Amino acid sequence: MAKIAVVYWSGTGNTEAMAQAVADGGKEAGAEVDMITPAAFSSDKVGEYDAIGFGCPSMGVEVLEEEEFEPMFTECEKELSGKKIGLFGSYGWGQGEWMTNWRERCEEDGADLVTDPVICQEAPEGDTLDKLKDMGKQLAS
């Protein structure tokens, strides 16, 4: 049985809803899934999981949340080579530049992205929820 961490930061609840959909997909595929906030996750925990879904909304000028998520993720980057990961997050405005930049960082780190990142404007629904559940299933396989 795969063990998955879904590590997310959410200010309005939209990214938390996305994280729940990723977790639901992983559980449907038979994985053990832990939903974790950045304050409770660090680089020393990366090795405890077979795969990790990282979720963070776009903040400011299309960047990751800077007080909790960015420092945690930066610390974890050195452990991501060869690790199966998925990226997701919500936004209120913009074009998705934060996710493009984040994806490029992960590729440079040698991470194994299991699907294309999933983004949505405001709350996830319909097809977006399906993509998030599929991400969870991919993380579990």
Kinemage of the C-alpha trace (Angstrom):
@kinemage 1
@onewidth
@group {chain A} dominant
@subgroup {mainchain}
@vectorlist {calphas} color= white
{ca met a 1} P 0.000 0.000 0.000
{ca ala a 2} L 1.380 3.394 -1.006
{ca lys a 3} L 1.716 6.111 1.601
{ca ile a 4} L 0.938 9.635 0.364
{ca ala a 5} L 1.308 13.055 1.976
{ca val a 6} L -0.963 15.844 0.763
{ca val a 7} L 0.793 18.988 1.982
{ca tyr a 8} L -1.175 22.180 1.483
{ca trp a 9} L -1.645 25.788 2.561
{ca ser a 10} L -5.054 27.408 2.176
{ca gly a 11} L -6.156 30.921 3.054
{ca thr a 12} L -9.777 30.800 1.874
{ca gly a 13} L -10.497 27.061 1.855
{ca asn a 14} L -10.251 26.630 -1.933
{ca thr a 15} L -6.865 24.911 -1.899
{ca glu a 16} L -7.937 22.854 1.109
{ca ala a 17} L -10.907 21.582 -0.954
{ca met a 18} L -8.453 20.714 -3.723
{ca ala a 19} L -6.246 18.859 -1.220
{ca gln a 20} L -9.249 16.869 -0.020
{ca ala a 21} L -10.020 15.789 -3.597
{ca val a 22} L -6.402 14.626 -4.089
{ca ala a 23} L -6.607 12.717 -0.797
{ca asp a 24} L -9.945 11.167 -1.800
{ca gly a 25} L -8.450 9.931 -5.086
{ca gly a 26} L -5.483 8.416 -3.286
{ca lys a 27} L -7.722 6.658 -0.782
{ca glu a 28} L -9.973 5.344 -3.593
{ca ala a 29} L -6.830 3.809 -5.133
{ca gly a 30} L -6.017 2.075 -1.834
{ca ala a 31} L -3.306 4.379 -0.494
{ca glu a 32} L -2.806 5.545 3.058
{ca val a 33} L -3.117 9.345 2.897
{ca asp a 34} L -2.073 12.026 5.390
{ca met a 35} L -3.274 15.610 4.907
{ca ile a 36} L -0.656 17.932 6.386
{ca thr a 37} L -0.177 21.689 6.701
{ca pro a 38} L 3.272 23.224 6.041
{ca ala a 39} L 3.865 23.871 9.746
{ca ala a 40} L 3.754 20.100 10.350
{ca phe a 41} L 5.888 19.036 7.355
{ca ser a 42} L 9.615 19.293 6.695
{ca ser a 43} L 12.369 17.771 4.587
{ca asp a 44} L 12.977 14.993 7.120
{ca lys a 45} L 9.439 13.706 6.468
{ca val a 46} L 9.787 13.461 2.662
{ca gly a 47} L 11.347 9.997 2.900
{ca glu a 48} L 8.421 8.681 4.960
{ca tyr a 49} L 6.128 8.914 1.914
{ca asp a 50} L 6.037 7.175 -1.462
{ca ala a 51} L 4.518 10.273 -3.078
{ca ile a 52} L 3.543 13.822 -2.160
{ca gly a 53} L 0.845 16.159 -3.414
{ca phe a 54} L 1.818 19.788 -2.795
{ca gly a 55} L -0.925 22.426 -2.864
{ca cys a 56} L -0.562 26.178 -2.585
{ca pro a 57} L -2.595 29.055 -3.994
{ca ser a 58} L -1.165 31.937 -5.964
{ca met a 59} L -0.304 34.833 -3.691
{ca gly a 60} L 0.831 38.410 -4.280
{ca val a 61} L 2.428 38.728 -7.683
{ca glu a 62} L 1.879 35.060 -8.545
{ca val a 63} L 4.148 33.427 -5.973
{ca leu a 64} L 3.753 30.649 -3.416
{ca glu a 65} L 2.552 31.695 0.047
{ca glu a 66} L 5.720 33.209 1.519
{ca glu a 67} L 5.512 32.822 5.307
{ca glu a 68} L 4.753 29.109 5.746
{ca phe a 69} L 4.619 27.264 2.440
{ca glu a 70} L 7.606 28.690 0.543
{ca pro a 71} L 10.144 28.124 3.363
{ca met a 72} L 8.879 24.567 3.925
{ca phe a 73} L 8.931 23.763 0.203
{ca thr a 74} L 12.403 25.256 -0.296
{ca glu a 75} L 13.692 23.067 2.536
{ca cys a 76} L 12.092 19.980 0.953
{ca glu a 77} L 13.464 20.594 -2.542
{ca lys a 78} L 16.779 18.848 -1.809
{ca glu a 79} L 14.824 15.638 -1.123
{ca leu a 80} L 12.570 15.647 -4.227
{ca ser a 81} L 14.852 14.010 -6.800
{ca gly a 82} L 13.079 10.877 -8.029
{ca lys a 83} L 10.088 11.475 -5.715
{ca lys a 84} L 6.597 11.171 -7.215
{ca ile a 85} L 4.794 14.462 -6.708
{ca gly a 86} L 1.707 16.337 -7.836
{ca leu a 87} L 1.153 20.104 -7.761
{ca phe a 88} L -2.137 21.951 -7.354
{ca gly a 89} L -3.513 25.291 -6.265
{ca ser a 90} L -6.140 27.950 -6.699
{ca tyr a 91} L -5.957 31.568 -7.745
{ca gly a 92} L -8.186 34.623 -7.776
{ca trp a 93} L -6.577 36.481 -10.661
{ca gly a 94} L -3.622 36.138 -13.021
{ca gln a 95} L -2.597 33.665 -15.671
{ca gly a 96} L -1.088 30.793 -13.661
{ca glu a 97} L 2.525 31.989 -13.786
{ca trp a 98} L 3.133 30.824 -10.192
{ca met a 99} L 2.325 27.249 -11.181
{ca thr a 100} L 4.501 27.369 -14.299
{ca asn a 101} L 7.421 28.590 -12.183
{ca trp a 102} L 6.735 26.002 -9.469
{ca arg a 103} L 6.597 23.181 -11.997
{ca glu a 104} L 9.932 24.291 -13.486
{ca arg a 105} L 11.505 24.307 -10.012
{ca cys a 106} L 10.308 20.748 -9.401
{ca glu a 107} L 11.601 19.564 -12.767
{ca glu a 108} L 14.997 21.149 -11.998
{ca asp a 109} L 14.926 19.335 -8.640
{ca gly a 110} L 14.491 16.015 -10.464
{ca ala a 111} L 11.006 15.351 -9.095
{ca asp a 112} L 8.736 12.929 -10.958
{ca leu a 113} L 5.538 14.889 -11.710
{ca val a 114} L 2.770 12.286 -11.997
{ca thr a 115} L 0.347 14.580 -13.885
{ca asp a 116} L 0.159 18.116 -15.157
{ca pro a 117} L -0.377 20.563 -12.292
{ca val a 118} L -4.029 21.328 -11.558
{ca ile a 119} L -5.104 24.934 -11.042
{ca cys a 120} L -8.500 26.540 -10.737
{ca gln a 121} L -9.916 29.981 -10.252
{ca glu a 122} L -11.543 30.177 -6.807
{ca ala a 123} L -13.275 26.952 -5.611
{ca pro a 124} L -12.742 23.631 -7.432
{ca glu a 125} L -15.712 21.980 -9.094
{ca gly a 126} L -16.669 19.552 -11.864
{ca asp a 127} L -13.800 18.595 -14.163
{ca thr a 128} L -11.229 20.139 -11.819
{ca leu a 129} L -12.310 17.852 -8.975
{ca asp a 130} L -12.029 14.881 -11.345
{ca lys a 131} L -8.459 15.913 -12.289
{ca leu a 132} L -7.533 16.264 -8.628
{ca lys a 133} L -8.907 12.812 -7.767
{ca asp a 134} L -6.988 11.414 -10.732
{ca met a 135} L -3.838 13.065 -9.368
{ca gly a 136} L -4.415 11.257 -6.070
{ca lys a 137} L -4.809 7.957 -7.932
{ca gln a 138} L -1.602 8.597 -9.890
{ca leu a 139} L 0.252 9.354 -6.675
{ca ala a 140} L -1.013 6.047 -5.266
{ca ser a 141} L 0.094 3.922 -8.238
